[in-house]
Amino acid sequence: MFTEGRLYFILFFILTFIGGLIFAYRKDIKKNPKIFKGASKTLLIIFLFFMAFVAIVKMMKFF
């Protein structure tokens, strides 16, 4: 199992990693706005597919 310290490390790592991604994305979008056109739609679609997958897996536990 995970200890309390490991959970704090995981949380810190994930937040720092996502913050770094956001920082890099905002920096790159200013340089090349054509490349990132429609990126929000793509991200939304990926997120929806992930949530649908999680829902299907959870529903399969009942059957």
PDB file of N, CA, C and O in Angstrom:
ATOM      1  N   MET A   1       0.834  -1.188   0.000  1.00  0.00           N
ATOM      2  CA  MET A   1       0.000   0.000   0.000  1.00  0.00           C
ATOM      3  C   MET A   1       0.882   1.256   0.000  1.00  0.00           C
ATOM      4  O   MET A   1       2.094   1.206   0.210  1.00  0.00           O
ATOM      5  N   PHE A   2       0.220   2.355  -0.242  1.00  0.00           N
ATOM      6  CA  PHE A   2       0.929   3.626  -0.263  1.00  0.00           C
ATOM      7  C   PHE A   2       0.939   4.240   1.128  1.00  0.00           C
ATOM      8  O   PHE A   2      -0.078   4.277   1.820  1.00  0.00           O
ATOM      9  N   THR A   3       2.106   4.718   1.516  1.00  0.00           N
ATOM     10  CA  THR A   3       2.183   5.437   2.785  1.00  0.00           C
ATOM     11  C   THR A   3       1.739   6.882   2.552  1.00  0.00           C
ATOM     12  O   THR A   3       1.552   7.316   1.416  1.00  0.00           O
ATOM     13  N   GLU A   4       1.577   7.603   3.641  1.00  0.00           N
ATOM     14  CA  GLU A   4       1.138   8.990   3.529  1.00  0.00           C
ATOM     15  C   GLU A   4       2.164   9.837   2.784  1.00  0.00           C
ATOM     16  O   GLU A   4       1.796  10.710   1.997  1.00  0.00           O
ATOM     17  N   GLY A   5       3.437   9.585   3.025  1.00  0.00           N
ATOM     18  CA  GLY A   5       4.494  10.321   2.339  1.00  0.00           C
ATOM     19  C   GLY A   5       4.498  10.079   0.844  1.00  0.00           C
ATOM     20  O   GLY A   5       4.721  11.001   0.060  1.00  0.00           O
ATOM     21  N   ARG A   6       4.251   8.836   0.446  1.00  0.00           N
ATOM     22  CA  ARG A   6       4.205   8.521  -0.982  1.00  0.00           C
ATOM     23  C   ARG A   6       3.019   9.213  -1.658  1.00  0.00           C
ATOM     24  O   ARG A   6       3.138   9.709  -2.778  1.00  0.00           O
ATOM     25  N   LEU A   7       1.895   9.241  -0.981  1.00  0.00           N
ATOM     26  CA  LEU A   7       0.728   9.919  -1.554  1.00  0.00           C
ATOM     27  C   LEU A   7       0.982  11.409  -1.732  1.00  0.00           C
ATOM     28  O   LEU A   7       0.580  11.994  -2.738  1.00  0.00           O
ATOM     29  N   TYR A   8       1.650  12.027  -0.755  1.00  0.00           N
ATOM     30  CA  TYR A   8       2.000  13.447  -0.893  1.00  0.00           C
ATOM     31  C   TYR A   8       2.954  13.663  -2.059  1.00  0.00           C
ATOM     32  O   TYR A   8       2.822  14.632  -2.807  1.00  0.00           O
ATOM     33  N   PHE A   9       3.912  12.760  -2.211  1.00  0.00           N
ATOM     34  CA  PHE A   9       4.862  12.881  -3.316  1.00  0.00           C
ATOM     35  C   PHE A   9       4.144  12.746  -4.658  1.00  0.00           C
ATOM     36  O   PHE A   9       4.398  13.524  -5.577  1.00  0.00           O
ATOM     37  N   ILE A  10       3.259  11.771  -4.773  1.00  0.00           N
ATOM     38  CA  ILE A  10       2.511  11.569  -6.020  1.00  0.00           C
ATOM     39  C   ILE A  10       1.688  12.810  -6.343  1.00  0.00           C
ATOM     40  O   ILE A  10       1.692  13.280  -7.480  1.00  0.00           O
ATOM     41  N   LEU A  11       0.991  13.337  -5.357  1.00  0.00           N
ATOM     42  CA  LEU A  11       0.179  14.533  -5.564  1.00  0.00           C
ATOM     43  C   LEU A  11       1.047  15.715  -5.989  1.00  0.00           C
ATOM     44  O   LEU A  11       0.698  16.430  -6.929  1.00  0.00           O
ATOM     45  N   PHE A  12       2.170  15.927  -5.310  1.00  0.00           N
ATOM     46  CA  PHE A  12       3.082  17.010  -5.647  1.00  0.00           C
ATOM     47  C   PHE A  12       3.632  16.835  -7.064  1.00  0.00           C
ATOM     48  O   PHE A  12       3.701  17.796  -7.830  1.00  0.00           O
ATOM     49  N   PHE A  13       4.022  15.606  -7.408  1.00  0.00           N
ATOM     50  CA  PHE A  13       4.584  15.338  -8.727  1.00  0.00           C
ATOM     51  C   PHE A  13       3.562  15.615  -9.825  1.00  0.00           C
ATOM     52  O   PHE A  13       3.878  16.265 -10.821  1.00  0.00           O
ATOM     53  N   ILE A  14       2.336  15.122  -9.645  1.00  0.00           N
ATOM     54  CA  ILE A  14       1.304  15.314 -10.662  1.00  0.00           C
ATOM     55  C   ILE A  14       0.994  16.796 -10.848  1.00  0.00           C
ATOM     56  O   ILE A  14       0.892  17.273 -11.978  1.00  0.00           O
ATOM     57  N   LEU A  15       0.844  17.522  -9.750  1.00  0.00           N
ATOM     58  CA  LEU A  15       0.546  18.955  -9.858  1.00  0.00           C
ATOM     59  C   LEU A  15       1.688  19.719 -10.520  1.00  0.00           C
ATOM     60  O   LEU A  15       1.446  20.600 -11.345  1.00  0.00           O
ATOM     61  N   THR A  16       2.921  19.392 -10.168  1.00  0.00           N
ATOM     62  CA  THR A  16       4.079  20.058 -10.772  1.00  0.00           C
ATOM     63  C   THR A  16       4.184  19.722 -12.260  1.00  0.00           C
ATOM     64  O   THR A  16       4.466  20.596 -13.079  1.00  0.00           O
ATOM     65  N   PHE A  17       3.956  18.460 -12.603  1.00  0.00           N
ATOM     66  CA  PHE A  17       4.038  18.042 -13.996  1.00  0.00           C
ATOM     67  C   PHE A  17       2.980  18.742 -14.842  1.00  0.00           C
ATOM     68  O   PHE A  17       3.285  19.239 -15.926  1.00  0.00           O
ATOM     69  N   ILE A  18       1.750  18.784 -14.361  1.00  0.00           N
ATOM     70  CA  ILE A  18       0.673  19.452 -15.095  1.00  0.00           C
ATOM     71  C   ILE A  18       0.953  20.948 -15.202  1.00  0.00           C
ATOM     72  O   ILE A  18       0.698  21.553 -16.244  1.00  0.00           O
ATOM     73  N   GLY A  19       1.472  21.545 -14.138  1.00  0.00           N
ATOM     74  CA  GLY A  19       1.838  22.962 -14.193  1.00  0.00           C
ATOM     75  C   GLY A  19       2.903  23.228 -15.236  1.00  0.00           C
ATOM     76  O   GLY A  19       2.830  24.224 -15.956  1.00  0.00           O
ATOM     77  N   GLY A  20       3.894  22.348 -15.329  1.00  0.00           N
ATOM     78  CA  GLY A  20       4.933  22.485 -16.346  1.00  0.00           C
ATOM     79  C   GLY A  20       4.381  22.344 -17.760  1.00  0.00           C
ATOM     80  O   GLY A  20       4.787  23.068 -18.669  1.00  0.00           O
ATOM     81  N   LEU A  21       3.454  21.410 -17.938  1.00  0.00           N
ATOM     82  CA  LEU A  21       2.835  21.243 -19.250  1.00  0.00           C
ATOM     83  C   LEU A  21       2.048  22.485 -19.653  1.00  0.00           C
ATOM     84  O   LEU A  21       2.122  22.932 -20.797  1.00  0.00           O
ATOM     85  N   ILE A  22       1.302  23.034 -18.715  1.00  0.00           N
ATOM     86  CA  ILE A  22       0.519  24.239 -19.005  1.00  0.00           C
ATOM     87  C   ILE A  22       1.434  25.406 -19.345  1.00  0.00           C
ATOM     88  O   ILE A  22       1.167  26.159 -20.282  1.00  0.00           O
ATOM     89  N   PHE A  23       2.518  25.556 -18.579  1.00  0.00           N
ATOM     90  CA  PHE A  23       3.478  26.633 -18.838  1.00  0.00           C
ATOM     91  C   PHE A  23       4.084  26.491 -20.232  1.00  0.00           C
ATOM     92  O   PHE A  23       4.170  27.471 -20.972  1.00  0.00           O
ATOM     93  N   ALA A  24       4.504  25.278 -20.596  1.00  0.00           N
ATOM     94  CA  ALA A  24       5.116  25.053 -21.907  1.00  0.00           C
ATOM     95  C   ALA A  24       4.095  25.264 -23.029  1.00  0.00           C
ATOM     96  O   ALA A  24       4.425  25.822 -24.075  1.00  0.00           O
ATOM     97  N   TYR A  25       2.865  24.820 -22.809  1.00  0.00           N
ATOM     98  CA  TYR A  25       1.819  24.984 -23.825  1.00  0.00           C
ATOM     99  C   TYR A  25       1.546  26.459 -24.082  1.00  0.00           C
ATOM    100  O   TYR A  25       1.459  26.884 -25.234  1.00  0.00           O
ATOM    101  N   ARG A  26       1.410  27.236 -23.021  1.00  0.00           N
ATOM    102  CA  ARG A  26       1.129  28.667 -23.197  1.00  0.00           C
ATOM    103  C   ARG A  26       2.290  29.387 -23.875  1.00  0.00           C
ATOM    104  O   ARG A  26       2.082  30.326 -24.643  1.00  0.00           O
ATOM    105  N   LYS A  27       3.501  28.946 -23.591  1.00  0.00           N
ATOM    106  CA  LYS A  27       4.675  29.552 -24.220  1.00  0.00           C
ATOM    107  C   LYS A  27       4.711  29.212 -25.717  1.00  0.00           C
ATOM    108  O   LYS A  27       5.008  30.071 -26.547  1.00  0.00           O
ATOM    109  N   ASP A  28       4.406  27.948 -26.054  1.00  0.00           N
ATOM    110  CA  ASP A  28       4.449  27.520 -27.453  1.00  0.00           C
ATOM    111  C   ASP A  28       3.294  28.079 -28.269  1.00  0.00           C
ATOM    112  O   ASP A  28       3.460  28.363 -29.455  1.00  0.00           O
ATOM    113  N   ILE A  29       2.133  28.242 -27.659  1.00  0.00           N
ATOM    114  CA  ILE A  29       0.973  28.721 -28.423  1.00  0.00           C
ATOM    115  C   ILE A  29       1.174  30.168 -28.880  1.00  0.00           C
ATOM    116  O   ILE A  29       0.616  30.580 -29.897  1.00  0.00           O
ATOM    117  N   LYS A  30       1.957  30.925 -28.143  1.00  0.00           N
ATOM    118  CA  LYS A  30       2.241  32.301 -28.566  1.00  0.00           C
ATOM    119  C   LYS A  30       3.151  32.325 -29.786  1.00  0.00           C
ATOM    120  O   LYS A  30       3.047  33.224 -30.619  1.00  0.00           O
ATOM    121  N   LYS A  31       4.050  31.335 -29.898  1.00  0.00           N
ATOM    122  CA  LYS A  31       4.980  31.289 -31.026  1.00  0.00           C
ATOM    123  C   LYS A  31       4.311  30.771 -32.299  1.00  0.00           C
ATOM    124  O   LYS A  31       4.517  31.327 -33.377  1.00  0.00           O
ATOM    125  N   ASN A  32       3.517  29.716 -32.179  1.00  0.00           N
ATOM    126  CA  ASN A  32       2.914  29.075 -33.346  1.00  0.00           C
ATOM    127  C   ASN A  32       1.423  28.839 -33.130  1.00  0.00           C
ATOM    128  O   ASN A  32       1.029  27.708 -32.845  1.00  0.00           O
ATOM    129  N   PRO A  33       0.590  29.849 -33.253  1.00  0.00           N
ATOM    130  CA  PRO A  33      -0.840  29.648 -32.992  1.00  0.00           C
ATOM    131  C   PRO A  33      -1.525  28.735 -34.016  1.00  0.00           C
ATOM    132  O   PRO A  33      -2.547  28.123 -33.704  1.00  0.00           O
ATOM    133  N   LYS A  34      -0.975  28.636 -35.241  1.00  0.00           N
ATOM    134  CA  LYS A  34      -1.587  27.786 -36.258  1.00  0.00           C
ATOM    135  C   LYS A  34      -1.532  26.311 -35.856  1.00  0.00           C
ATOM    136  O   LYS A  34      -2.474  25.562 -36.114  1.00  0.00           O
ATOM    137  N   ILE A  35      -0.449  25.901 -35.239  1.00  0.00           N
ATOM    138  CA  ILE A  35      -0.257  24.496 -34.875  1.00  0.00           C
ATOM    139  C   ILE A  35      -1.275  24.061 -33.830  1.00  0.00           C
ATOM    140  O   ILE A  35      -1.742  22.922 -33.863  1.00  0.00           O
ATOM    141  N   PHE A  36      -1.625  24.940 -32.911  1.00  0.00           N
ATOM    142  CA  PHE A  36      -2.474  24.585 -31.788  1.00  0.00           C
ATOM    143  C   PHE A  36      -3.953  24.873 -32.033  1.00  0.00           C
ATOM    144  O   PHE A  36      -4.758  24.794 -31.105  1.00  0.00           O
ATOM    145  N   LYS A  37      -4.315  25.202 -33.255  1.00  0.00           N
ATOM    146  CA  LYS A  37      -5.711  25.472 -33.567  1.00  0.00           C
ATOM    147  C   LYS A  37      -6.509  24.170 -33.409  1.00  0.00           C
ATOM    148  O   LYS A  37      -6.174  23.156 -34.021  1.00  0.00           O
ATOM    149  N   GLY A  38      -7.555  24.205 -32.594  1.00  0.00           N
ATOM    150  CA  GLY A  38      -8.378  23.026 -32.367  1.00  0.00           C
ATOM    151  C   GLY A  38      -7.857  22.084 -31.301  1.00  0.00           C
ATOM    152  O   GLY A  38      -8.402  20.995 -31.122  1.00  0.00           O
ATOM    153  N   ALA A  39      -6.818  22.480 -30.593  1.00  0.00           N
ATOM    154  CA  ALA A  39      -6.236  21.608 -29.572  1.00  0.00           C
ATOM    155  C   ALA A  39      -7.198  21.399 -28.409  1.00  0.00           C
ATOM    156  O   ALA A  39      -7.210  20.324 -27.810  1.00  0.00           O
ATOM    157  N   SER A  40      -7.995  22.394 -28.082  1.00  0.00           N
ATOM    158  CA  SER A  40      -8.933  22.251 -26.964  1.00  0.00           C
ATOM    159  C   SER A  40     -10.008  21.224 -27.285  1.00  0.00           C
ATOM    160  O   SER A  40     -10.430  20.476 -26.403  1.00  0.00           O
ATOM    161  N   LYS A  41     -10.460  21.176 -28.538  1.00  0.00           N
ATOM    162  CA  LYS A  41     -11.447  20.168 -28.936  1.00  0.00           C
ATOM    163  C   LYS A  41     -10.856  18.764 -28.824  1.00  0.00           C
ATOM    164  O   LYS A  41     -11.514  17.841 -28.345  1.00  0.00           O
ATOM    165  N   THR A  42      -9.620  18.613 -29.268  1.00  0.00           N
ATOM    166  CA  THR A  42      -8.957  17.314 -29.196  1.00  0.00           C
ATOM    167  C   THR A  42      -8.796  16.870 -27.756  1.00  0.00           C
ATOM    168  O   THR A  42      -9.041  15.708 -27.432  1.00  0.00           O
ATOM    169  N   LEU A  43      -8.395  17.768 -26.905  1.00  0.00           N
ATOM    170  CA  LEU A  43      -8.228  17.448 -25.493  1.00  0.00           C
ATOM    171  C   LEU A  43      -9.557  17.058 -24.858  1.00  0.00           C
ATOM    172  O   LEU A  43      -9.612  16.124 -24.057  1.00  0.00           O
ATOM    173  N   LEU A  44     -10.613  17.757 -25.206  1.00  0.00           N
ATOM    174  CA  LEU A  44     -11.945  17.436 -24.687  1.00  0.00           C
ATOM    175  C   LEU A  44     -12.398  16.052 -25.141  1.00  0.00           C
ATOM    176  O   LEU A  44     -12.953  15.296 -24.344  1.00  0.00           O
ATOM    177  N   ILE A  45     -12.172  15.714 -26.393  1.00  0.00           N
ATOM    178  CA  ILE A  45     -12.554  14.409 -26.917  1.00  0.00           C
ATOM    179  C   ILE A  45     -11.780  13.293 -26.221  1.00  0.00           C
ATOM    180  O   ILE A  45     -12.361  12.268 -25.866  1.00  0.00           O
ATOM    181  N   ILE A  46     -10.484  13.481 -26.025  1.00  0.00           N
ATOM    182  CA  ILE A  46      -9.676  12.478 -25.323  1.00  0.00           C
ATOM    183  C   ILE A  46     -10.185  12.301 -23.901  1.00  0.00           C
ATOM    184  O   ILE A  46     -10.296  11.174 -23.419  1.00  0.00           O
ATOM    185  N   PHE A  47     -10.493  13.393 -23.230  1.00  0.00           N
ATOM    186  CA  PHE A  47     -11.000  13.325 -21.861  1.00  0.00           C
ATOM    187  C   PHE A  47     -12.339  12.583 -21.810  1.00  0.00           C
ATOM    188  O   PHE A  47     -12.561  11.772 -20.911  1.00  0.00           O
ATOM    189  N   LEU A  48     -13.230  12.855 -22.764  1.00  0.00           N
ATOM    190  CA  LEU A  48     -14.526  12.181 -22.802  1.00  0.00           C
ATOM    191  C   LEU A  48     -14.379  10.685 -23.065  1.00  0.00           C
ATOM    192  O   LEU A  48     -15.087   9.882 -22.458  1.00  0.00           O
ATOM    193  N   PHE A  49     -13.471  10.300 -23.959  1.00  0.00           N
ATOM    194  CA  PHE A  49     -13.219   8.878 -24.194  1.00  0.00           C
ATOM    195  C   PHE A  49     -12.681   8.204 -22.939  1.00  0.00           C
ATOM    196  O   PHE A  49     -13.075   7.083 -22.616  1.00  0.00           O
ATOM    197  N   PHE A  50     -11.789   8.877 -22.237  1.00  0.00           N
ATOM    198  CA  PHE A  50     -11.243   8.320 -21.001  1.00  0.00           C
ATOM    199  C   PHE A  50     -12.338   8.129 -19.958  1.00  0.00           C
ATOM    200  O   PHE A  50     -12.401   7.090 -19.300  1.00  0.00           O
ATOM    201  N   MET A  51     -13.196   9.125 -19.809  1.00  0.00           N
ATOM    202  CA  MET A  51     -14.284   9.022 -18.837  1.00  0.00           C
ATOM    203  C   MET A  51     -15.269   7.916 -19.233  1.00  0.00           C
ATOM    204  O   MET A  51     -15.777   7.209 -18.363  1.00  0.00           O
ATOM    205  N   ALA A  52     -15.544   7.757 -20.531  1.00  0.00           N
ATOM    206  CA  ALA A  52     -16.423   6.684 -20.992  1.00  0.00           C
ATOM    207  C   ALA A  52     -15.799   5.319 -20.696  1.00  0.00           C
ATOM    208  O   ALA A  52     -16.496   4.392 -20.284  1.00  0.00           O
ATOM    209  N   PHE A  53     -14.502   5.199 -20.906  1.00  0.00           N
ATOM    210  CA  PHE A  53     -13.803   3.942 -20.611  1.00  0.00           C
ATOM    211  C   PHE A  53     -13.898   3.612 -19.132  1.00  0.00           C
ATOM    212  O   PHE A  53     -14.180   2.469 -18.771  1.00  0.00           O
ATOM    213  N   VAL A  54     -13.668   4.588 -18.277  1.00  0.00           N
ATOM    214  CA  VAL A  54     -13.758   4.373 -16.827  1.00  0.00           C
ATOM    215  C   VAL A  54     -15.177   3.959 -16.448  1.00  0.00           C
ATOM    216  O   VAL A  54     -15.357   3.054 -15.633  1.00  0.00           O
ATOM    217  N   ALA A  55     -16.179   4.604 -17.026  1.00  0.00           N
ATOM    218  CA  ALA A  55     -17.569   4.269 -16.728  1.00  0.00           C
ATOM    219  C   ALA A  55     -17.899   2.845 -17.169  1.00  0.00           C
ATOM    220  O   ALA A  55     -18.578   2.115 -16.446  1.00  0.00           O
ATOM    221  N   ILE A  56     -17.427   2.448 -18.343  1.00  0.00           N
ATOM    222  CA  ILE A  56     -17.688   1.095 -18.827  1.00  0.00           C
ATOM    223  C   ILE A  56     -17.027   0.056 -17.937  1.00  0.00           C
ATOM    224  O   ILE A  56     -17.640  -0.967 -17.628  1.00  0.00           O
ATOM    225  N   VAL A  57     -15.794   0.294 -17.521  1.00  0.00           N
ATOM    226  CA  VAL A  57     -15.093  -0.643 -16.651  1.00  0.00           C
ATOM    227  C   VAL A  57     -15.806  -0.760 -15.311  1.00  0.00           C
ATOM    228  O   VAL A  57     -15.952  -1.862 -14.783  1.00  0.00           O
ATOM    229  N   LYS A  58     -16.251   0.360 -14.760  1.00  0.00           N
ATOM    230  CA  LYS A  58     -16.973   0.313 -13.478  1.00  0.00           C
ATOM    231  C   LYS A  58     -18.306  -0.417 -13.621  1.00  0.00           C
ATOM    232  O   LYS A  58     -18.711  -1.141 -12.712  1.00  0.00           O
ATOM    233  N   MET A  59     -18.988  -0.238 -14.745  1.00  0.00           N
ATOM    234  CA  MET A  59     -20.264  -0.916 -14.958  1.00  0.00           C
ATOM    235  C   MET A  59     -20.066  -2.420 -15.141  1.00  0.00           C
ATOM    236  O   MET A  59     -20.939  -3.206 -14.772  1.00  0.00           O
ATOM    237  N   MET A  60     -18.943  -2.824 -15.701  1.00  0.00           N
ATOM    238  CA  MET A  60     -18.683  -4.245 -15.919  1.00  0.00           C
ATOM    239  C   MET A  60     -18.494  -4.997 -14.604  1.00  0.00           C
ATOM    240  O   MET A  60     -18.679  -6.214 -14.565  1.00  0.00           O
ATOM    241  N   LYS A  61     -18.137  -4.315 -13.552  1.00  0.00           N
ATOM    242  CA  LYS A  61     -17.980  -4.974 -12.255  1.00  0.00           C
ATOM    243  C   LYS A  61     -19.317  -5.462 -11.708  1.00  0.00           C
ATOM    244  O   LYS A  61     -19.353  -6.394 -10.904  1.00  0.00           O
ATOM    245  N   PHE A  62     -20.415  -4.843 -12.134  1.00  0.00           N
ATOM    246  CA  PHE A  62     -21.723  -5.236 -11.661  1.00  0.00           C
ATOM    247  C   PHE A  62     -22.268  -6.479 -12.366  1.00  0.00           C
ATOM    248  O   PHE A  62     -23.193  -7.119 -11.867  1.00  0.00           O
ATOM    249  N   PHE A  63     -21.701  -6.818 -13.514  1.00  0.00           N
ATOM    250  CA  PHE A  63     -22.223  -7.959 -14.276  1.00  0.00           C
ATOM    251  C   PHE A  63     -21.311  -9.150 -14.189  1.00  0.00           C
ATOM    252  O   PHE A  63     -21.602 -10.194 -14.773  1.00  0.00           O
TER     253      PHE A  63
END
